[in-house]
Amino acid sequence: MGGDLVTKSAAMLRAVNVGGRKLAMADLRRMVEDLGGQEVATYLQSGNVVFSGPKRLGVELEAVLRKDLGFEVPVLVRSGPQLAAIVAANPFDAAGAMLSVTLLAATPPKSAVTAIDPDGFGDDRFVVSGTEIYLHTPGGYGRSKLNNTFWERKLGVQATTRNWNTMLALAEMTSQRK
């Protein structure tokens, strides 16, 4: 589909540059370019890469990372319009360090979501919306039990989390405005 080829998207890698899983952002840019991505740019040193090209590039990137690095690196891709919608749908009256978004590889089963007691996490709050989970963590995400491992275990889908400022930056980088 022609429109798919010009869409700007962000690929977000889970758990790179933590726990000994190192990937230079220059290498990540090169990998995406080698897969046909255009207008490739990384954001921070935490596995965020913006590109123009087909969304399937994320699946292809997972295969290259497995081959080149020797371990699994889940890659979740959201298009510019999807990122804009995620930002616009923030259900909390909060931003900055207290707000994060966990991105899921697939929509979780409704029964798995409803099985989680929303009041069981102290001041931390969450809202599951399709393939995103909005997190409000007044004590900081690093202290919250609502981390990637928790969501993957409870919902049975791969997850990666980005703080609100990163989500805003990726939405801006993938906007179609010049």
Stockholm file with secondary structure:
# STOCKHOLM 1.0

chainA/1-178         MGGDLVTKSAAMLRAVNVGGRKLAMADLRRMVEDLGGQEVATYLQSGNVVFSGPKRLGVELEAVLRKDLGFEVPVLVRSGPQLAAIVAANPFDAAGAMLSVTLLAATPPKSAVTAIDPDGFGDDRFVVSGTEIYLHTPGGYGRSKLNNTFWERKLGVQATTRNWNTMLALAEMTSQRK
#=GR chainA/1-178 SS CHHHHHCEEEEEESSCSBTTBCCCHHHHHHHHHHTTCEEEEEETTTTEEEEESCTTHHHHHHHHHHHHHSSCCCEEEEEHHHHHHHHHTCCSSCCGGGEEEEEESSCCCHHHHHTSCTTSSTTCEEEEETTEEEEECTTCGGGCSCSHHHHHHHHSSCEEEEEHHHHHHHHHHTSSCC
#=GC SS_cons         CHHHHHCEEEEEESSCSBTTBCCCHHHHHHHHHHTTCEEEEEETTTTEEEEESCTTHHHHHHHHHHHHHSSCCCEEEEEHHHHHHHHHTCCSSCCGGGEEEEEESSCCCHHHHHTSCTTSSTTCEEEEETTEEEEECTTCGGGCSCSHHHHHHHHSSCEEEEEHHHHHHHHHHTSSCC
//
